[in-house]
Amino acid sequence: MLKKSGNPMDWSYADKTLLGIGMSFSLFALFFSIASIPFIFPAMNYASNMEAVRFTLVFSAVCMTVWAVFFAIVWKTRKSHPDSMLPGTIQVYLFGAPLMVMAVLNGIHSMVTGLLLASAPIFGLILFNNSRHVVLASILNWLGIILIGVAVNQGLLPDAPLYVKGDTPYANNILLLIQIIIGLPSALLVSLIVISLVHGLRTREKKILELSRRDGLTGVWNRRYLMERLEHEIAVSRRSKKPLSLIILDLDFFKRINDQYGHTTGDKVLIQAAQTLQTSIRDIDHLGRYGGEEFVIILPFCDADMAAVIAERCRQNIEAIAIEIDGNRIPVTSSFGVTTLPAGMHASGDALTHSADLGLYEAKAKGRNCVVSKPADAQ
């Protein structure tokens, strides 16, 4: 089945092409319906160029057939070549070309025709990342529009021969209805395209921003963002007059694990440790990798006693990590330094980090695998 969720910008090229073909088919189905009006309302015959009407019916039917065959081909090959850009490239170039014929029939100076023609390059830019073909197709599209406009102005081509202006209110009302039938979907199409484009760009921007803040191995916050977050939480603590705690922990003898079991195993230990810490803290807490085997946990609205409890829970859970190599369990322990910024007290992020570091050094000096709390350095 064709994907029905997510932004089209994130679909495979095959699915994007199928969507574009479907829209192209729908456009010519609309043209076919419009050209059928004189046959539905015989009174419109005198206000219509029946030769142009018949040509429009045949041309629209041929275009729908071509798009239907193209859709079937892409559908059949989409599983084996989901990321092939060839079908999408063909679709981008073909999208605007048949509209040139409709521009001649409907009137090159018509606002409706302009909306339809303008939607082609915008739609292509949304669906396909390679904008070179889209830009080239757009240039060819607009060159065609200019040439048709010159030809109409010079009398070389008729101006909107499909429907001429009627002499009765009945005919004029039908012509107005035709413009609404064409114009409303066109305006909606352009609006949806712009909305989709903006939403897609914002989604991509959020993804990129999120990735720039994450540690590539463990998925927790990286050091740069964590320090930004720490300064933010210090400001919140000062305004709210609530305590803020900080934990710095280090996996004990991690170099020995790398040397003895290899860096792949060391990476597994880091990932498992990050996952364990994430499940051991509160939802409002912030976990990040400080560097190497060091992690930092920011604890908003947390006093010294609660911080010590959370740190001890993390220590016990890390000690319970079960990673086995060749039937041998690799022991994993950690040392913790904890500091707390009391309510009403001010300190910088560097000062809090330094205080927690002192606690970590003391924990290591005591034999590791323990928690040591230190008061924050006031500023």
MOVENTA-V42801 format. One record per pair of residues at least 24 apart in sequence whose C-alpha atoms are under 6 Angstrom apart, sorted by sequence separation. I is the first residue (numbers start at 1). J is the second residue. If there is no record, write none. Layout:
# MOVENTA-V42801
i->[I,I]
j->[J,J]
This chain:
# MOVENTA-V42801
i->[96,336,352,32,351,32,335,347,28,347,335,346,280,335,339,334,335,336,337,338,339,341,304,333,337,339,340,277,339,25,25,251,250,93,250,249,249,248,248,247,247,246,107,246,107,218,246,106,245,105,244,105,244,105,244,245,243,244,242,243,243,14,222,221,222,223,14,220,12,13,116,12,17,112,119,126,252,251,252,251,250,250,249,249,248,248,247,247,246,246,245,245,244,245,244,243,243,243,242,241,241,248,53,52,16,49,48,47,48,47,9,231,47]
j->[120,360,376,57,377,60,363,378,60,379,368,379,314,369,373,369,370,371,372,373,374,376,340,369,373,375,376,314,376,64,67,293,293,137,294,294,295,295,296,296,297,297,159,298,160,271,299,160,299,160,299,161,300,162,301,302,301,302,301,302,303,78,288,288,289,290,82,288,82,83,186,83,88,183,190,197,333,333,334,334,334,335,335,336,336,337,337,338,338,339,339,340,340,341,341,341,342,343,343,343,344,356,162,162,127,162,163,163,164,164,127,349,166]
